[in-house]
Amino acid sequence: MLDLKRQYASIKPEIDAAVERVLTSQHCIGGPELDAFERESAEYLGVSASVGCASGTDALWLALHACGVRPGSSVVTTPFSFFASVSSIVRCGATPILADIDPATLNLDPGKVETALKRQRNIRAVMPVHLFGQCADMDRLSELVGEHQIAIVEDAAQAFGAAWNGKKAGALGKAAAFSFYPTKNLSACGDAGCVTTDDTEVAAQVRRLRNHGSERRYFHSEIGWNSRLDAIQAAVLRVKLRHLDDWNQRRRMIACRYHGMLTAAGLVQAQAESVTREAPIALLASLPGAHHIYHQFVVRAFDRDRLRTFLGERGIGSEIYYPLPLHLQEAFAYLGYRAGDLPESERAAKEVLALPIFPELREDEQQRVVSAIGEFYSQ
């Protein structure tokens, strides 16, 4: 699925020098590397503030809390995402309101969000997840929250470098959360994250919250957390940020090749409502306003589980994002959702398969993947 060693080999002297710079300085927490990364990442994204923190999960909680999400309030989000998208809402003491997805993109469906906004009270925020590197429909979502004076908090964990109508993810709402987990397009050498915003009060509060609610040592204005970004991670991220546009462009090229190869192999039913043995692979849609950076290349696949086993037996990695929607997770049973409540999310969970994609993936490796898929369906 992913070969991190290839990326490291391509920039090893830069990474090693950055790490050595931190170790020599012994500015291990905060300091000039963090300050520089926050400044450079904010400039890249076109926001006034980028605040580093310990993980993408912490970034979600920090962003939500700083935007006023508290016990008694609710947040609308998608059930088809990583666990942290919903657990961060619960961590704020708020109630997740789960709205179903658009089957064409697997992103949050604005129509379902509109329904939730009409039915529910005390909604403080809508949290779209820019799934697999494609922004949700931010035009429609922005219209909806504007009508109700509700904040948008972007879960942009998979979308550093993605854009909507020329504006970067991370600059599309009141605040946004990014993850720099090692598998992400912009990745650290461990856990790391950041919150971005154009709101000076939100930025100031996030800075306090990540440091035990303190602006001045030993003086605490609120209850915060220890969620500081260490200097080694900041230094590594500074190096990788310089290469990110090139890497993202390579991902887009690889995705384009997959489209061509799968179509040429006669496997594709593009943007299909369902997959069948006759047209076993369906491609997800890329919206006109979206600059997709393909954190993952995900298809719908007929007989998905057997296909995945077949690929694995031939040494080809694949992954299921996500096998069980969040509304059916045991940890969220208390929310009262049942099977059948969010049918598009449940159907996607049975069909989606992520194929190998990373900037250094070779064309012959892609052809091997597609050939193996074709072999499986020709049986």
N, C-alpha and C positions, 0 to 999 in steps of 0.2 A: 504493500500500500504506500509506503513512504520510506525513503532512504535518506535519513538525516546526515549520514556520513558524507554523502556526495556534496551537499551544500557546505558543510564544514571544510572539506578539502579545498573547495574553490575560494574560500576567504580565510583560510587558516592563519596566514601571517597577520591579517588585520584583527582577527578575534584574539589571537594570542597576545598581541601588543596591547590591546584594550584591557584585557584581564590583568596583564602584568602592570599596566599603569595604575590600576586600582590597588593591587597588592603592594606596589611600591609606595603609594601615597598613604595607604591604610585608612582612607576615607571609605569605610565599609558600608555605612548606612547613611543615605542622603549624600550631601556634599556636591561637588561640582559636576560629577557625572550625571547624577539625577537631575540637577538643575538644567544641564545642557539637553538631556533627553526630553524633558518636559517642554523646553523651549522649541526644540527642533520638531517634535511630534505635533505640537500645537500649530506650528507654522505649516507643516505638511498638510494637516487636516483643515486648516483655515478656521481655527477656533482661537479664542482668546486664552484658554487655559487647558492644559493637560496635566493631570495630577496622578503621578505614579502610585501604585499600591501593590499589595502582595500577590494578588491573583485576580483572574477575571471574575470569579465568584464574589470576592470582596468588592470588586468594582461595581457589580450590580447592586449589592446592598448599600454601598456608600452613595451611589447615584440616586437610588430610590429614597433613601432616608433624607438626603440633602434636598430632594424635591418635595418633601413634606409627606411622604407615605408613612403613616403611623397606625397603631392599633385602632380598629374601628373603620378604617378606610379600605378601599378595594382597588385592585389593579387588573386591567384586562390584558391578557396575553395569550399566547398559543400553547396548546398541549403537545405540539410536535416540535420538541426542542430538547436540549440537554436539561438534566434535573435542576441545575442552578437557576434556570430562568424562572422557575416557580418557587424554589426553596428560598431564593433571595427575598421574594415578596413575603413569604411566611416569616422569615427572619426579622422583617420589619414589624411583625405583629399584624399584618394586613391580610385580607382575604383575596386569593387569586380567583378571578373570573375568567374562565377558559372559553375562548371563541375558536371555532373551527377554521381550517385552512383552505386556501384556494388550491384545488387539485392540480392546476396547471403549473404552479410554482412551488407549492408546499409552504409558502409564506402565509402569514396571518391574513384572513379574508376580511377586507374592510366592510363588506356587507354584514358579516357576522358581528363585527365590532359595533357597527351601528345599532344592531338589534340589542346587544348587551348594554349599550349606553342608554337606550330607551327603557330597558327593563330594570336596571340596577341603580341603586342610590349609593351615595358616598364614594363614587369612583374618583380617585385622586390622579390616576395616571393610566396611560395605555403604553404597553411595552412591546413594540414589534421586535421580532428576532430576524435579523438579516441572514436568513438561513443559507448555508453553503457558499456564502460570498456574494449573494444578490440582495440588494435592498428590497424591503417590502414596498408596497405602493404608497409612498410617502405623500403624494399629492392628495389622495383621497383621505388618508389617515389624518393629515394636517387639517383638512376641511372639517372632519368630524370633531376633532378635539377643540378646534376653534369655536365651533357652535356651542360646546359645553364648557369651555374654559378649563380644560384638563391638560396636564402636562404629557408630553411624549418623552419617554425615557428609552433610548435605543439600546437593545441588546445587540451590540455590534461585535460580539466576541469573535465571529468568523469573518469579519468584513473590513479589516484594516486596508484601505486603498480602494474599496468599493465606492461607488458614487451613485447619486440619483439626480438626473438632469444637470450634471456637471458639478454638483455639490457633494463633498465627501461624506460618507457615513461617519457619524460622530459629530456632525454639524447640522443635523436635520431635526433635532428636538431640543428640549430644555437641557438635557444631559444625555450622555452615552457611556456605556461600559465596554471596554475592550479586554480581551484575554491575549496574553503572549505565551501561553502554554507551548511547549516545544513543537507541537504538530501544526501550529497556526502559520499563516502566510508570513506574518512578522512574529518571530519567535525568540524567546529567551532560552537560556540554558537551565531552565527550571520554571517554577511558577512565577508569574508576574502579570500585572494588569495596569489599567489606567482608567480614569474618568475624564471625559472631555465636556466642556461647556463654554458658553459665552456669557453666562450669568456669574457676575463677580461674587455674589453671596453664596451661590452653590459651590463655587470653587473654594472659597474660604472655609466653608463648613466641611467639605470633603478633606481638606488639608488638616483640619482639627480632628475629624473623626478617625483618620488613619493613624493618628498619633495620640490615642487615649483622650481625645477631646481637648487637647492642649495646644495653645499657640506659644506658650512660654513655659519652659521647663518647671515642672512641679506645680503648675497652676492650671486647673482644669475647669472649663466653662460648661462642659457637658460630658456625658458618658460616651466614650468612643471605643476604639479597638486598636490593637497593634496590627497594622496592615501597611507597614512601610516597605517600599521597594528598595532592595539592596543595590549597592553601587555596581557590583559586577554585572548584575542583570541589566542595569541601565546602560553600562558601557557596551555590552554585547548588542543591545537593541539599537544603540546609536550606529554601530557598524552596519547592521542589517538594514536599517532604515534607508541607507544610501543605495542599497541594491534592490529595494522592494519593488519599485516600478518595473524594473526589468524582469524580476521573478514573476510578478503578476501577469505581465504580458506573455511570458512563456506559458503560464497556466492557461491563459485564454487561447493561445495557439494550440496547445495540447487538447483542450476541449473541442476546438474547431475540428481538429483531426479525428477525434472520437466520433463526432457527428458524421463526418464524411465516411469514415471506415464502417461504422455500424449501418449507415444507409446503403453503402455500396454492397455490404454483405446481405442485404435484404432482410435485416432483422428489425427495422425500426418502424414504429407507428408513432409519428411525431405528435406530441401534445395530445395523446389519446385519453379517452375517458376510461379505458380499461385495456389490459393486455390479454392477448390470446396466443395460442400455440402458433397460429398463422402469422401473427405480428407480435412477437414475444417481448420486444424492447420498446418502451416509450420514453422519449426525451422530455425533460422538463422545459417549460417555456422560459425565455429570457425577455423581460418586459422592455418596451421601447425606451423608457427613461433610465434603465438600469445599466450601469457599468459593472458587469459581473466579473469577479476575480477568482471564481472557482476554487474556493477553499476545499470543496469536494466536488467530484464529478459523479452525480447521482442519477440513476435511471430507475424507471419502473421495470420490473422483470417478471415474466410469467414463470411459475414454479420456482420462485426465487431461492428458497432454501436448498433445493437440490442443485440448482445452478451454482450456488456458493460453495457447496461441498465439492462439486465437480472441479471448479476452479482451484480450490485449495489442494486437491489431490494432484494438480499439475503445477503446484508451486506458485500460483497466482493469488495475491492477496486481494481481499475485498472486505467490506464492512457494512453493517446495517445501522444506519442512522435514521430512525430509532426503532427498536423492535417492540416497544410498548409505550404508547402515548402516556403523557404525564397524568391525565385524568384517570387512568386505570392503574397507576402505581399504588402499591400498598400504603406507602407513606402518606398519600393524599386521599385515602379512602374516606376520611372524615368530611371531605368536601361534598360528598354525596353523588358524584357522577357514576354512571353505569355504562356498561357496554352498549353501544348503539347511540349514545348521546351526541358524539362528535364523529360522525361516520367517515368523513374524508380523512381525518387523522388516523382512524383505525384501519382504513383501507390502505393508506400509504405505508403504515407500519408492516403490512403483510407483503408489500411489493417492492419497496425501495432497496437499492443496492448501490453502494459506492465503489467505483472502480479506481485503480491506482492513478493518482495524479500528484505530481510534484515537479518543480521547475526543471529538474535534471532528467526526467523520464525520457527515454529515447523512443524514436518512432518505431523501431523494430520491436521494442517491448510492448508498445501499444498494439501493434499488429498481432503479437502473440496473444494478448488479452482477447482481442476481437475474434481471432481465429478459434480460440478455445470456446468462446460463447457460441459461435456458429456451429462448432462440432457438437456441443451439448444439445442444441435445438434440432440438429439434423438426425438425431438418434431415433 
